[in-house]
Each structure stands twice: as structure tokens, then as C-alpha cells.
């Protein structure tokens, strides 16, 4: 594992189906987490917490609606992720930089700055999911 590098030809090891699977997981995971959080909020009646409960509910709804907005950043980053993995340049730092860039472009297109932080979180989460799906694509020789 490296902050900058991944294994060369990592995309060949992962394949298109693996990348698509990881993109779908990262795209839909926030909604699954939000559904569980919303069920817990309903179960424990967090509305009684007042403004704190309302802020928790608002954050949950934002996560639930995340796939409606995050697809653009993932579509923009997908081919670049494949190219970076193929060249061995998809460590944690390039993933974060790509997430910030994709989020910045999405923020510019949608005129909303919140996309920058979501882009960074999504692409670093994508890097983590890819590392779980295909550890060999991130194992460096001689390390």
C-alpha cells in the first residue's frame, strides 16, 4: 500500500466489471446507510430532540438523496480512475486529488460548493472499495 502508487496494470487485474461493481457500490452505499439511519431515527423518535434531531434528519435525507447528485462525479472520474490504475498512479493521494477535481467540476457545473467535499469522499471511498475488491491491484512489488 502506498499513498501515491498502486500496482502497474491494476486496471487489467480489476477489469471493467470490477470497476463498474465498485462504482455502483460507492454510488448506492450512502442511500443504504441513510435508510438504516432513517429507520433508527423513526424507531427512537429523534424528532423529540428538537433542532439536533432535525439536523440529524436533514443529514440523513442528504445521504439518502446522494445518488441523485453523485452520479455525475462518478461518471467523470470513472475513466480517469481506470487510466490511473493502469499506470500505477492510483494511491490514496491521487484518489483524493481526483475526488477534489471531480467535485470541483461538479460544483462548478451545478453551482454548489458542497459537491467538492462529496467528490473527495466518494473517490477516496471508491479507492477503498477497489482495494477490497482487488487487493492485488494495489499491492506493490518489493513492498
N, C-alpha and C positions, 0 to 999 in steps of 0.2 A: 504494500500500500504506500502511496506517495501523494504528497499534496499537489504536485504538478503533473506527474506522469501516470499513465496506465500502460498495460501491455500493448506492444505494437500488434496490429491486425486484430485488435479487440473486437471490432465490429464483425469480422469474419467468424470469430468464435461465438459471438452472441447471435448473429443472424437478424434478418428483418423481422421475423416472427417474435424473437425475444425483445427487440426494441419496441415493437408495437404493443406487446404484452405489458412492458414496463410503462409505456406512455399511458395505456388505458388504466393501469393500477394507480398511477400518480394523478390521473385526471379524475377518477371516481372515488379515490380514497377519502378526500375531505368530506364528501357527502355522506359516506358510510359512517364516519366518525361523528358528523353532525347529527345524523339520525339517532345514534346511540345517546349523544348528549341531550338531544331534544326529548327523548323518551325519559331519561333520568330527570330532566327538569320538570317534565309533566308529573312524573312519579313522586318527586319530593316537593312539588309546589313552590318552585323558586320565585314565583310571582310575589309571594309574601315577603321576599327580601327587599322589595322596593326598587330603588334605582339600580342597586347592584344586580338584582335579578334581571332587570330589564337590559342592562349592559351585557350580561351573560347570554340572554336570549338573542340579542342583536348580533353578537359574535357567532352564535350558533347558526343563525339564519344566513350570515355572510358565508360561513363554511358550507352550508347546505347549497347555496347558490353558486359556489365557486366554479363548478364545471361549466356554467353558462358563460363565464368570462375567461377562464384559464385555457380554454382550447386554443386560443389564438397564440399565446406564448409557447405552448407545446408544439403547435404546428410550425411556428417559426424556428424553434430550437431543434426539432427532430433531425432534420438533415445535417445540421451543424454538429450535433452530438455524434451522429454516425461518422462524419468526417474526422472529428477529433479522436474518436475511439480507434478509427482505422490507423491514424498516425501515432497513436500512443500519447495523446495530449489531453486525456480526459480525467485528470486528477480532481481533487476537491476544489482547488483554487480556480482552475479553468471552468469548472461547473458553476461555481459561484459567479464568476465574471460573466459567463454566458447567460446565467439567470438574470443578472442585473441588466445586461444589454437587452435581452428579450423583454424583460419587464419594462425597461425604459422605452423601448419602441412601442410596446403595447400601451404604455401610459401616454405616450405622445399621440398615438392613433385614437385612443379613447378619451383623451383629455382628463385623465385621473391619475394622480401620483401614487395611489395605493398599489397599482399594478407592479411597481418596481420591487417592493418588498415581497409581494406574492410571487413574482417571477424568480427572485433569488431563492425563495423557499421551495418552489416547485422543482427547479432544476437541480438543486442540491438533494432534494428528496428523490428525484429521478436517478441521480448518481448512486444514492444508497440502495435503491431498488435494483438497479442494474448490477451493483456489486453483490447483491444477494442472489439474483437470478443466474449470473455467470461470473463466479469469483475468478476464474482463470483469465477473464478479460482485463482484470485489474491487478493480477499477480505479476510483479516484476521479476525478471530473470536475475539471479545472483543476489536477491534481497532476502 
